[in-house]
Amino acid sequence: MVGVVVECADRPRFDGRLHAVDSVLDEAPAISPELIEVLREAADDVLCPIGVALAAALPSGSAPVVARGFELTPRGRAAHASGAAPGVAGR
């Protein structure tokens, strides 16, 4: 999971489940503390989760992209090579 740390505190202000930070991608903040406060207020005003507001404020292309794909197993490669899987070649 990739997220944005918006606050470091001894005690959480959030009653839900929190995740530990495994690693930090960028040492420099992507969003200034002042903008985070504006986003918190805006999220409260329009009744949206802070995460939605943060995602909208992040620079374009900064969200992680999931690349989905597939790979044939050794048995699948053998079936393809032998012609046992007709119609697969063009996909």
C-alpha positions in Angstrom: 0.0 0.0 0.0 1.3 3.5 -0.8 0.0 6.4 1.1 0.7 9.9 2.3 1.8 10.6 5.9 -0.1 13.6 7.0 0.9 13.8 10.7 3.3 12.2 13.2 1.9 12.0 16.7 2.3 10.0 19.9 -1.4 9.1 19.8 -3.6 8.8 16.7 -6.6 11.1 16.2 -8.2 8.3 14.1 -10.3 5.5 15.7 -9.9 3.2 12.7 -7.1 0.8 11.7 -3.7 2.4 11.0 -0.8 0.8 9.1 2.8 1.1 10.0 5.2 2.9 7.6 7.4 0.2 6.0 9.5 2.6 3.9 9.6 6.2 2.7 9.6 6.8 -1.0 10.3 10.6 -0.9 12.0 12.4 2.0 10.7 15.8 0.8 7.0 16.3 1.3 4.9 16.1 -1.9 2.3 18.3 -0.2 3.1 21.2 2.1 1.6 21.1 5.7 -0.4 24.3 4.8 -2.0 22.6 1.8 -2.7 19.5 3.9 -4.6 21.7 6.3 -6.6 23.3 3.4 -7.4 19.8 2.1 -8.6 18.7 5.5 -10.9 21.6 5.7 -12.1 21.2 2.1 -12.7 17.4 2.7 -14.8 18.3 5.8 -16.8 20.9 3.9 -17.8 18.6 1.1 -17.9 15.4 3.2 -15.3 13.5 1.3 -12.5 11.3 2.8 -9.2 13.1 3.3 -7.6 10.4 1.1 -9.7 11.5 -1.9 -8.7 15.1 -1.4 -5.0 14.2 -1.0 -5.1 12.1 -4.2 -6.5 15.0 -6.1 -3.8 17.3 -4.9 -0.8 15.0 -5.7 1.2 15.9 -8.8 0.0 14.2 -12.0 1.5 10.7 -12.5 2.6 10.3 -8.9 0.1 7.7 -8.0 1.4 4.1 -8.2 0.4 2.2 -11.2 -0.5 -1.5 -11.1 0.7 -3.4 -14.1 -1.5 -6.4 -14.7 -0.3 -9.2 -16.9 0.1 -12.9 -17.2 2.7 -15.5 -17.9 2.4 -19.0 -19.2 3.5 -21.8 -17.0 6.0 -24.3 -18.4 3.1 -26.6 -19.1 1.2 -23.8 -20.9 4.3 -22.9 -23.0 4.6 -26.6 -24.0 0.9 -26.7 -24.9 1.3 -23.5 -27.0 4.4 -24.8 -28.7 2.8 -28.1 -29.6 -0.3 -26.4 -31.0 -2.5 -27.9 -28.3 -3.9 -24.5 -27.5 -5.4 -23.3 -30.8 -6.3 -19.7 -31.2 -3.8 -18.5 -28.5 -1.1 -17.4 -30.9 -2.7 -14.1 -31.9 -3.4 -12.9 -28.4 
